[in-house]
Amino acid sequence: MSDIALQPAHVLAEAIRRRDVSSRELLEHYLARVEALNGPLNAVVTLEPGGARVAADAADAALARGDDVGPLHGVPMTVKDTYQTAGMRTTCGLPAWDHVPEHDAEAVRRLRGAGAVIFGKTNTPTLAGDWQTYNAIFGTSNNPWDTTLTTGGSSGGAAAAVATGMTALELGSDIGGSIRFPANWCGVCGHKTTWGIASQAGHLPPAPGTLAATDLSVVGPLARDVTDLEIALGVLAGAAGHAAVGWRLELPAPRATTLGDLRLAFWLDDPSYPVGAEVSAVLESAADALRAGGARVIDARPAVVMPDVVRLYQQFLYPILLSTMAKRAFDKMVVTAESLPQDDDRPLARTARFATQRYRDWAFANEKREQLRALMAEFFVGVDALLMPVAMVPAIPHDHSEPFPERVIGVDGEMRPYTDLMAWIALATLTHLPATVVPIGRTASGLPVGIQIVGPYLEDRTTLAVGRLVEGLLGGFVAPPGV
């Protein structure tokens, strides 16, 4: 990892503070890497070098004056094209939302306040609504480990840019694994924050100008190491807007910081959503290494049935994902849902029913969720973190066929519904729990695999602490070949 651009953001920030490199020099280096590397990947889709150069020069001038600086002072970075960025094109992959905002999203504002120099935007699927990254404006993003495969989505451009050293740090978002899938499939680190601790204001979707927060959706960083995730969490988390008048956020310290003191549980396979052999081998090898490294392994799993969790998760997710559809299309879906036999539980049937459900149905589902959240809280009394797969398979080939629910994926020769991809990320999202992903190795065919570390509500620092230990034991980030 000889190129400075591949160093973690905190290392770069320290180099800037020591004046080993200026913010402007580092920015120009990243811009040059985007020029050299982005073509076949199509990860960075918008650049704003003029404004970034002004910001980098201002960061260097502030340092020369001896001003107090933030933890990301002068560090160049990109953000996912779902965040409104003042003076910079923002699209969310949807032509109707293609605009140049006057104000930053709250998360972007906080990053700038911490000293970050925002110089570009990274690709996302239309409305951030897929596990692959492509849209009608910017086209398809390709995986840096194999360009015939997807980066994952919806923070796919973000993960590819981080993996290839085209940015120091990234700002992603996650409602359906949108940080976790790209981190897993591109071989970088990502953190899905506890729901509600980081402001969604200015994130698209929902539509520009919307003030209400979205259930399940979270703000979170992608990076090349866990320390950067921890720094970004400190920047992003906290009360915002009207809540900041009285509310304060004090996230608990990690429950422990050594393998011997942390109580870890593994849930690495499930008969309802079996993990492919190549991925399973990497996960089991990581589990063996953690045991050999002194981890306290608790033989326990949450008392849940995964298909039931997935179905309940879909009942909350689908109304959100389809909330932007035109009224005529929605009315048609209502008719479809009402015409279906009661025993029809196909993916398309679920989509129609859940997207058009009545409040009464949602209220009963919400009580089920609260019961599940209580069950998980009880589980985490005796366990500090639950280690799980992110996906049953490594990065998949591009497949843009429609309708989305009728796509399939291959798992050891068996064709399974595309929507099975949500199985392993559903539990943490549905119950508003934090989840950290770190790379743990590569498959026999050379593709990266990460592990998902799920922790107790509001205990983000515990999942990050486990991630740091896993990273230290197994080596962490490795740059793709040729980068």
DAKAKA-V454415 format. One record per run of one state. SS is the DSSP state (A for helix, B for strand, O for the rest). FROM is the first residue (numbers start at 1). LEN is the number of residues. If there is no record, write none. Layout:
# DAKAKA-V454415
SS;FROM;LEN
SS;FROM;LEN
This chain:
# DAKAKA-V454415
O;1;3
A;4;3
O;7;2
A;9;9
O;18;5
A;23;15
O;38;6
B;44;4
O;48;1
A;49;17
O;66;10
B;76;5
O;81;2
B;83;1
O;84;1
B;85;1
O;86;2
B;88;3
O;91;4
A;95;3
O;98;1
B;99;2
O;101;5
A;106;8
O;114;3
B;117;6
O;123;3
A;126;3
O;129;5
B;134;2
O;136;3
B;139;2
O;141;1
B;142;2
O;144;2
B;146;5
O;151;5
A;156;8
O;164;6
B;170;5
O;175;5
A;180;7
O;187;2
B;189;4
O;193;5
B;198;1
O;199;4
B;203;1
O;204;14
B;218;6
O;224;2
A;226;11
B;237;1
O;238;3
A;241;5
O;246;17
B;263;5
O;268;3
A;271;3
O;274;3
A;277;16
O;293;3
B;296;2
O;298;8
A;306;16
O;322;5
A;327;13
O;340;7
A;347;9
O;356;3
A;359;24
O;383;2
B;385;4
O;389;8
B;397;1
O;398;6
A;404;3
O;407;1
B;408;4
O;412;2
B;414;4
A;418;13
O;431;4
B;435;8
O;443;5
B;448;8
O;456;4
A;460;15
O;475;9
